[in-house]
């Protein structure tokens, strides 16, 4: 499939390829939809197997940001960026160069932290452009969004528990977290403080040691995550992990975590989960706390307001699950319809509005 066919498939407005050989920068910025406002989404850095993989990732992620903002009720569009390369090789010069590319878009795309990028990286981008969020508070940013993202996921898990068990109480429930980096660590903290029983899976022994030392719990290896006898599986690492291979292993009645694009195929895997009566909290609904945080930064609302708004993800997740039940669809499809209905409504307003 050609790049233009992929753009048509995902219905993107714009894709920008960025190259600065002098600093080793190869990046892609994808602007999916700006109906609701400027496209906002993080920049991740990965050593992709191929450039085609990077293109597919940035297209899927940016589309997800459009839907995430729409369902969360934010006046933002969807965008995302990827830097192709080994994260251990990143430099100040690379991110400053990338910031200059972002600047050329004149505010159509605003970036933020994502996988393998940091508050410091956002600070380096800010040296070259104002179209960035999530840098250090001393430099005008809101800092690490992970606590807010995890807070939203925590309340999304509570919503799933209420729908499944009749109570949102986390105490005594068993939750298995896959990926205990920034978001996973904070999620473990909130769950631990609420009395949950925790287990973890991660490729990093250092991260596992850190979370077990802080909150207790046990470590799972390999496919033990999928086979775990738990109330909730919380994917908080890479996407595509719910697929034709792993779904037959699942024993938990709820999947609710912070990772993006958890379903390898949205329609196929969503239907398979529904057939097995597994409640799935669509990723871009439950992990919207990070976007809510940077939106609060743009509006100068502050962290306290961001945490309050992220807690409302409880109601949003319940709304989506109940909509799916009423319509006889998957939760992923129900969430998409919520987003598409808002986008269509705003598009209609723009078509009929005449300036005075």
C-alpha positions in Angstrom: 0.0 0.0 0.0 1.4 3.4 -1.0 1.7 6.3 1.5 -1.2 8.1 -0.1 -3.3 5.0 0.1 -2.5 4.8 3.8 -3.4 8.4 4.2 -6.7 7.8 2.6 -7.3 4.7 4.7 -6.8 6.6 7.9 -8.3 9.9 6.5 -5.3 12.1 7.4 -4.9 15.7 6.5 -1.1 15.9 6.4 2.1 13.9 7.0 5.5 15.6 7.2 8.8 13.8 6.8 11.7 15.4 8.6 15.4 14.8 8.0 18.5 16.4 9.3 21.5 14.2 8.6 23.8 16.5 10.6 22.2 15.5 13.9 20.9 12.0 12.9 17.3 13.0 12.8 14.7 11.0 10.8 11.2 11.8 11.9 7.6 11.8 10.8 4.8 14.1 11.9 1.2 13.1 11.2 -1.7 15.5 11.5 -4.9 13.5 11.3 -7.7 15.9 11.9 -8.0 19.5 13.0 -11.8 19.9 13.1 -11.9 20.5 16.8 -8.6 22.4 17.1 -4.8 22.1 16.6 -3.5 18.6 16.4 -1.8 17.6 19.7 0.0 14.4 20.4 3.3 13.2 21.7 6.6 12.4 20.0 7.9 8.9 20.6 11.4 7.6 19.6 11.8 4.0 18.6 14.3 1.9 16.5 11.6 0.7 14.1 12.3 -2.4 12.1 11.6 -0.4 8.9 10.4 3.0 7.8 7.1 1.4 6.8 6.6 0.3 10.4 7.2 3.8 11.6 4.7 5.2 9.1 2.0 2.7 10.2 2.6 3.5 13.8 2.4 7.3 13.4 -0.7 7.0 11.3 -2.5 4.8 13.8 -1.4 6.8 16.8 -2.4 10.2 15.3 -5.9 8.9 14.4 -6.2 7.7 17.9 -5.4 11.2 19.2 -8.2 12.7 17.2 -10.7 10.2 18.7 -9.2 10.6 22.2 -9.6 14.4 22.2 -13.1 14.1 20.8 -14.4 11.6 23.4 -12.7 13.5 26.2 -14.6 16.7 25.1 -11.4 18.7 24.4 -11.0 21.4 21.7 -8.1 19.6 20.1 -7.4 17.7 16.9 -5.2 14.6 16.6 -1.6 14.4 15.7 1.5 12.4 16.6 5.2 12.2 15.7 7.8 9.5 15.7 11.6 9.8 15.6 13.2 6.8 14.0 16.3 5.6 15.9 17.8 4.1 19.0 16.6 6.2 22.0 20.1 5.8 23.6 21.6 7.9 20.8 19.3 11.0 21.2 20.9 14.4 21.7 19.9 17.9 22.5 20.8 18.9 18.9 18.4 16.2 17.5 15.5 17.5 19.5 16.2 21.1 18.8 16.3 20.3 15.1 13.0 18.5 15.4 11.6 21.5 17.2 12.4 23.7 14.2 10.5 21.3 12.0 7.5 21.5 14.3 7.8 25.3 14.1 7.3 25.3 10.4 3.8 24.0 10.9 2.8 27.2 12.6 0.8 25.6 15.4 -1.1 23.0 13.4 0.7 20.4 15.4 1.7 20.7 19.1 3.9 18.0 20.6 4.4 16.4 24.0 6.2 13.5 25.7 5.6 9.9 24.6 7.5 6.6 24.7 11.2 7.1 25.1 11.0 10.9 25.2 11.3 13.0 28.4 10.5 16.4 30.0 14.1 17.3 29.2 13.6 16.5 25.5 10.5 18.7 25.4 12.6 21.4 27.0 15.1 21.2 24.1 12.2 21.4 21.6 10.9 24.4 23.4 14.2 26.2 22.7 13.2 26.3 19.1 9.4 26.5 19.1 6.5 27.3 21.4 4.4 24.5 20.0 5.3 22.0 22.7 3.8 20.9 26.1 5.1 18.9 29.0 8.5 20.6 29.5 9.8 21.4 33.0 7.6 23.7 35.1 10.5 26.1 35.4 10.4 26.5 31.6 6.7 27.1 31.4 5.6 23.5 31.1 3.5 21.1 33.2 6.2 18.5 33.6 5.7 14.7 33.5 2.1 13.9 32.5 2.3 10.3 33.7 0.7 10.8 37.1 -2.4 12.3 35.4 -2.5 9.6 32.7 -2.3 6.9 35.4 -5.0 8.7 37.5 -7.4 8.5 34.5 -6.6 4.8 34.0 -7.2 4.1 37.7 -10.7 5.6 37.5 -11.3 3.8 34.2 -10.5 0.5 36.0 -13.0 1.5 38.7 -15.7 2.1 36.1 -15.0 -1.4 34.6 -15.2 -3.0 38.0 -18.6 -1.3 38.7 -20.0 -2.5 35.3 -18.7 -6.1 35.8 -19.0 -6.6 39.6 -21.5 -3.9 40.6 -19.0 -1.9 42.7 -16.1 0.3 41.7 -14.2 -0.7 44.9 -10.6 -1.6 44.0 -9.8 -3.1 47.5 -9.0 -6.8 47.3 -9.2 -6.9 43.5 -6.3 -8.5 41.6 -4.8 -6.3 38.9 -1.9 -7.3 36.7 0.1 -4.5 35.1 2.1 -5.1 31.9 4.8 -2.4 31.7 5.8 -0.5 34.9 7.5 2.5 33.4 6.2 5.9 34.1 2.4 5.4 33.7 2.5 1.8 35.0 4.5 2.8 38.1 2.0 5.5 39.0 -0.9 3.2 38.3 0.6 0.7 40.6 0.9 3.4 43.3 -2.8 4.4 43.0 -4.0 0.8 43.0 -1.8 -0.1 46.0 -3.1 2.8 48.0 -6.6 1.7 47.2 -5.9 -1.8 48.4 -5.6 -3.8 45.2 -3.5 -7.0 44.9 -0.8 -6.4 42.3 1.3 -8.4 39.9 3.6 -7.1 37.2 5.2 -8.0 33.9 8.0 -6.0 32.2 11.1 -6.6 30.1 13.2 -4.5 32.5 14.3 -6.1 35.7 15.3 -2.7 37.0 11.7 -1.4 36.6 10.3 -4.5 38.2 12.6 -4.3 41.2 11.6 -0.7 41.7 7.8 -1.3 41.6 8.0 -4.4 43.8 10.1 -2.6 46.4 7.7 0.3 46.5 4.3 -1.5 46.5 4.9 -5.3 46.9 3.3 -7.8 44.6 4.7 -10.5 42.4 6.4 -10.7 39.0 5.1 -12.6 36.1 7.1 -13.8 33.1 6.4 -14.4 29.5 2.8 -15.3 28.7 1.9 -15.5 32.4 0.5 -12.0 32.0 -2.2 -13.2 29.6 -3.0 -16.3 31.5 -3.3 -14.6 34.9 -6.3 -15.4 37.1 -7.0 -11.7 37.8 -9.9 -9.3 37.9 -8.1 -6.8 35.6 -5.3 -7.0 33.0 -3.8 -3.5 32.6 -1.6 -3.2 29.5 0.7 -0.2 30.0 3.5 -0.9 27.5 3.4 -1.5 23.7 0.4 -1.8 21.5 -1.0 -4.8 19.5 -0.7 -7.2 22.4 -4.4 -8.2 22.3 -4.5 -10.4 19.2 -5.4 -13.8 17.7 -2.5 -15.5 19.6 -3.1 -14.0 23.1 -7.0 -13.7 23.3 -7.4 -17.5 23.7 -5.2 -17.3 26.8 -7.2 -14.6 28.6 -8.9 -15.5 31.8 -9.5 -12.0 33.3 -12.9 -10.4 32.7 -11.6 -6.9 32.2 -8.8 -5.4 30.1 -8.2 -1.8 31.1 -4.7 -0.2 30.8 -2.8 2.8 29.6 -1.1 1.5 26.4 -2.0 2.8 23.0 -3.5 0.6 20.3 -3.8 -2.4 22.6 -5.9 -4.3 20.0 -3.9 -5.6 17.1 -7.0 -5.3 14.9 -9.7 -3.1 16.3 -12.7 -4.8 14.7 -11.5 -8.4 14.7 -10.0 -8.5 18.2 -12.8 -6.3 19.7 -15.4 -8.8 18.5 -13.3 -11.7 19.8 -13.3 -10.1 23.3 -17.0 -9.4 23.1 -17.7 -13.1 22.2 -15.7 -14.1 25.3 -17.6 -11.6 27.5 -14.4 -9.7 28.3 -15.0 -6.0 29.0 -12.4 -3.8 27.2 -11.9 -0.2 28.1 -10.9 1.4 24.7 -7.3 2.6 25.1 -7.8 6.1 23.9 -10.7 6.6 26.2 -9.1 5.3 29.4 -5.6 6.8 28.8 -6.8 10.4 27.9 -5.4 11.8 31.2 -2.1 12.7 29.6 -3.9 14.7 26.9 -6.1 16.3 29.5 -3.0 17.3 31.4 -1.3 19.1 28.4 -4.7 20.6 27.5 -4.8 22.1 31.0 -1.3 23.4 30.4 -2.3 25.1 27.2 -5.3 26.7 29.0 -3.2 27.6 32.1 -5.5 25.5 34.4 -2.8 23.8 36.4 -2.3 20.2 37.6 -5.1 20.1 40.2 -7.7 20.8 37.5 -6.1 18.2 35.2 -6.4 15.6 38.0 -10.1 16.5 38.5 -10.8 16.2 34.8 -8.9 13.0 34.5 -11.1 11.5 37.2 -14.1 12.0 34.9 -12.8 9.2 32.8 -14.8 7.0 35.2 -18.0 8.4 33.7 -16.7 8.3 30.1 -15.7 4.6 30.3 -19.1 3.7 31.7 -20.8 5.6 29.0 -18.9 3.8 26.3 -19.4 0.3 27.8 -23.1 0.9 28.2 -23.4 2.3 24.7 -21.8 -0.8 23.3 -24.3 -3.0 25.2 -27.3 -1.0 24.0 -26.1 -1.0 20.4 -24.9 -4.6 20.5 -21.4 -3.6 19.3 -17.8 -3.7 20.7 -16.7 -1.1 23.1 -14.1 0.0 20.5 -16.7 0.7 17.9 -19.0 2.4 20.5 -16.1 4.8 21.4 -15.4 5.5 17.8 -19.1 6.5 17.3 -19.0 8.8 20.3 -15.9 10.5 18.7 -17.4 10.6 15.2 -20.7 12.1 16.4 -18.8 15.0 18.0 -16.6 15.6 15.0 -19.6 15.6 12.7 -21.6 18.0 14.9 -18.7 20.5 15.0 -18.2 20.1 11.2 -21.9 21.0 10.7 -21.6 24.1 12.9 -18.6 25.3 10.9 -20.4 24.8 7.7 -23.5 26.9 8.8 -21.6 29.6 10.7 -21.5 32.9 8.9 -19.3 35.7 10.4 -21.1 38.9 11.3 
